[in-house]
Amino acid sequence: MADVMMETDDSAAIAAPTVRGGLNPDAARLFRVYRTISNMLNSRGYMVPKEMRDMTPSSFKARFGEHPGRESLTILVEKADDETNQLFVFFSEEEKVGVRPIKVITDRMRAEGVTNAIMVLRVDITPFAKSALSEMSDSFRIEHFKEVELLVDITQHQLVPVHQVLTQTEKSELLKRYRLKETQLPRIQPNDPVARYYGMKRGQVVKIIRPSETAGRYVTYRVCLGG
């Protein structure tokens, strides 16, 4: 997991017309990021509209234009089993996000009663902005990913095994079945690329399924205890 990097330089692939699907390089980059975000939200159990899941370069261009503004890509989704559990995805226009854009985001979240969000950064976030996010973590959970980290969906990589985040009930049944405390499970760090992809929180357990030549498949569990 940790040895599979989310951050990748795909500038050559983006420049290839066959990959761009008729989009200019910046639009092609945003299309790939948007597609990964769509998969990520679906994997987390959010209801992702069919037109978003099935989006192609041509439908992306038709919806957002030849030169899409990042603010127009804003997404709001809700959990399939809990319509009150909503999440925003904001795409930053600034190359380096400071405190002011975060205030704009949190003002909107507060106005619409949403406490979870993902910020997609063009390049990076300032230390002051990171501190601001930490200070407001009791009220808002705002994750952030760089665009370059989302050009490729790492869960589709052949070296990344299948991951399934357990529900609280499934976690309790697992611990009871094997008479374990959660601290006895191997750990996964919250900054692990796969843990970030699934938005894992402290105390959550992930089931990891790897192929095995002898048993068919090999199952392990890890608990997120950092952060």
C-alpha positions in Angstrom: 0.0 0.0 0.0 2.4 2.6 1.2 4.9 1.7 -1.6 2.3 2.5 -4.2 2.5 6.2 -4.7 -0.6 8.3 -5.5 1.5 11.2 -6.7 2.6 10.6 -10.3 3.9 12.6 -13.2 1.7 11.8 -16.2 2.4 14.9 -18.3 3.4 12.8 -21.3 0.3 10.7 -21.1 -1.9 13.9 -20.8 -0.2 15.4 -23.8 -1.1 12.4 -26.0 -4.2 13.2 -28.2 -5.5 9.6 -27.8 -5.6 10.1 -24.0 -7.0 13.6 -24.1 -10.0 12.5 -26.2 -10.1 15.8 -28.0 -9.6 17.9 -24.8 -6.9 20.5 -24.4 -4.2 19.5 -21.9 -5.7 21.3 -18.9 -9.2 20.1 -19.6 -7.8 16.5 -20.0 -6.1 16.8 -16.7 -9.3 17.9 -15.0 -11.3 15.2 -16.7 -9.0 12.5 -15.3 -9.1 14.0 -11.8 -12.9 14.3 -12.0 -13.1 10.6 -13.0 -11.0 9.5 -10.1 -13.0 11.6 -7.7 -16.2 10.0 -9.1 -14.8 6.5 -8.4 -13.6 7.6 -5.0 -17.0 8.9 -3.9 -18.7 5.7 -5.2 -16.2 3.6 -3.3 -17.0 5.5 -0.1 -20.7 4.7 -0.5 -21.9 8.0 -1.8 -24.6 8.2 -4.5 -22.8 9.3 -7.6 -25.1 10.3 -10.6 -24.9 8.0 -13.6 -23.9 10.8 -15.9 -20.9 11.5 -13.6 -19.9 7.8 -13.3 -20.1 7.3 -17.1 -18.6 10.7 -18.1 -16.4 10.6 -21.3 -14.1 13.3 -22.5 -16.8 14.5 -25.0 -19.5 14.7 -22.3 -17.1 16.4 -19.9 -16.4 19.0 -22.6 -20.2 19.4 -23.4 -21.0 20.0 -19.7 -18.1 22.1 -18.6 -16.8 23.7 -21.8 -13.5 23.7 -23.6 -11.7 25.6 -20.8 -13.5 24.5 -17.6 -13.3 26.7 -14.6 -12.4 24.7 -11.6 -15.2 26.2 -9.5 -17.8 24.9 -11.9 -16.7 21.3 -11.1 -18.0 21.5 -7.5 -19.8 18.3 -6.4 -22.3 17.6 -3.7 -23.2 14.0 -2.9 -24.9 12.2 -0.1 -24.6 8.7 1.4 -26.8 6.0 -0.1 -27.9 4.9 3.4 -28.1 8.4 5.0 -29.2 11.4 3.0 -28.1 13.7 5.9 -24.5 12.5 5.4 -23.4 14.8 2.6 -20.0 15.7 1.2 -18.8 18.6 -1.0 -15.9 18.4 -3.4 -14.3 21.8 -4.2 -11.7 22.3 -7.0 -9.4 25.2 -6.1 -8.5 27.8 -8.7 -5.5 29.1 -6.7 -2.2 27.4 -7.3 -1.5 27.5 -3.5 -4.6 27.6 -1.3 -4.4 30.0 1.6 -6.8 30.8 4.5 -9.2 33.0 2.6 -10.5 30.3 0.1 -11.0 28.0 3.1 -13.2 30.6 4.8 -15.3 30.8 1.6 -15.6 27.0 1.6 -16.5 26.7 5.3 -19.0 29.5 5.0 -20.8 27.6 2.2 -20.6 24.4 4.1 -22.1 26.0 7.2 -24.9 27.6 5.2 -25.8 24.3 3.6 -25.4 22.2 6.8 -22.6 20.1 5.3 -19.6 19.1 7.6 -17.5 17.0 5.2 -15.6 18.1 2.2 -12.7 17.3 -0.1 -10.5 20.1 -1.6 -8.7 19.3 -4.8 -5.6 21.5 -5.0 -4.0 22.7 -8.2 -0.6 22.5 -6.6 -0.5 22.8 -2.8 -1.8 24.4 0.4 0.0 27.0 2.7 1.1 26.1 6.2 -1.3 28.7 7.6 -4.2 27.1 5.7 -3.2 23.6 7.0 -3.3 25.1 10.5 -6.7 26.6 9.9 -8.1 23.2 8.8 -6.7 21.6 11.9 -8.2 24.2 14.2 -11.7 23.7 12.7 -11.5 19.9 12.6 -14.1 19.7 15.4 -16.7 21.4 13.2 -15.6 20.4 9.7 -13.7 17.5 8.2 -11.9 18.8 5.1 -9.5 16.5 3.3 -7.2 17.7 0.6 -5.6 16.1 -2.5 -3.3 17.5 -5.1 -4.5 17.2 -8.7 -1.4 15.2 -9.5 -2.4 12.6 -6.9 -5.7 12.0 -8.6 -4.6 11.6 -12.2 -4.7 7.9 -11.8 -7.1 5.8 -9.6 -4.6 3.8 -7.5 -7.3 1.3 -6.5 -7.3 0.2 -10.2 -3.6 -0.6 -10.1 -2.8 -4.3 -10.4 -0.4 -4.1 -7.5 -3.1 -2.7 -5.1 -5.2 -5.5 -3.5 -8.9 -5.1 -2.9 -9.7 -3.0 0.1 -13.1 -3.0 1.9 -13.7 -0.6 4.8 -15.8 -2.4 7.4 -19.0 -0.9 9.0 -19.0 -0.6 12.8 -21.1 -3.7 13.0 -18.7 -5.7 10.8 -15.8 -4.5 12.9 -17.5 -5.5 16.2 -18.3 -9.0 14.7 -14.6 -9.4 13.6 -13.2 -8.5 17.0 -15.7 -10.8 18.7 -15.1 -13.7 16.4 -11.3 -13.7 17.0 -11.5 -12.3 20.6 -9.3 -9.4 19.7 -8.9 -5.8 20.8 -8.6 -3.3 17.9 -5.1 -2.4 19.1 -4.0 -6.0 18.4 -4.7 -5.6 14.7 -2.0 -4.4 12.3 -2.2 -0.7 11.7 -2.7 1.4 8.6 -1.6 5.0 8.8 -4.2 7.7 8.0 -1.7 9.2 5.4 -1.4 5.8 3.6 -2.6 6.5 0.0 -5.3 3.9 0.2 -6.5 5.0 3.6 -6.7 8.6 2.2 -8.6 7.3 -0.9 -11.3 5.8 1.3 -11.3 8.7 3.8 -10.6 6.3 6.7 -11.1 7.7 10.2 -9.4 6.7 13.5 -10.7 3.4 14.6 -12.0 2.2 11.3 -10.9 -1.3 10.0 -10.2 -2.2 6.4 -10.3 -5.7 5.0 -7.6 -6.4 2.5 -8.0 -9.3 0.0 -5.0 -10.5 -1.8 -4.8 -13.4 -4.4 -3.0 -16.5 -3.1 -1.6 -19.3 -5.1 -2.4 -21.9 -2.4 -5.6 -20.6 -0.7 -7.2 -18.7 -3.6 -7.2 -15.5 -1.6 -5.5 -14.2 1.5 -7.4 -11.9 3.8 -5.9 -9.5 6.4 -7.3 -6.6 8.4 -5.8 -3.3 9.4 -7.0 -0.6 11.8 -6.6 3.1 11.4 -5.2 4.3 14.7 -3.1 7.3 13.7 -4.3 10.9 13.2 
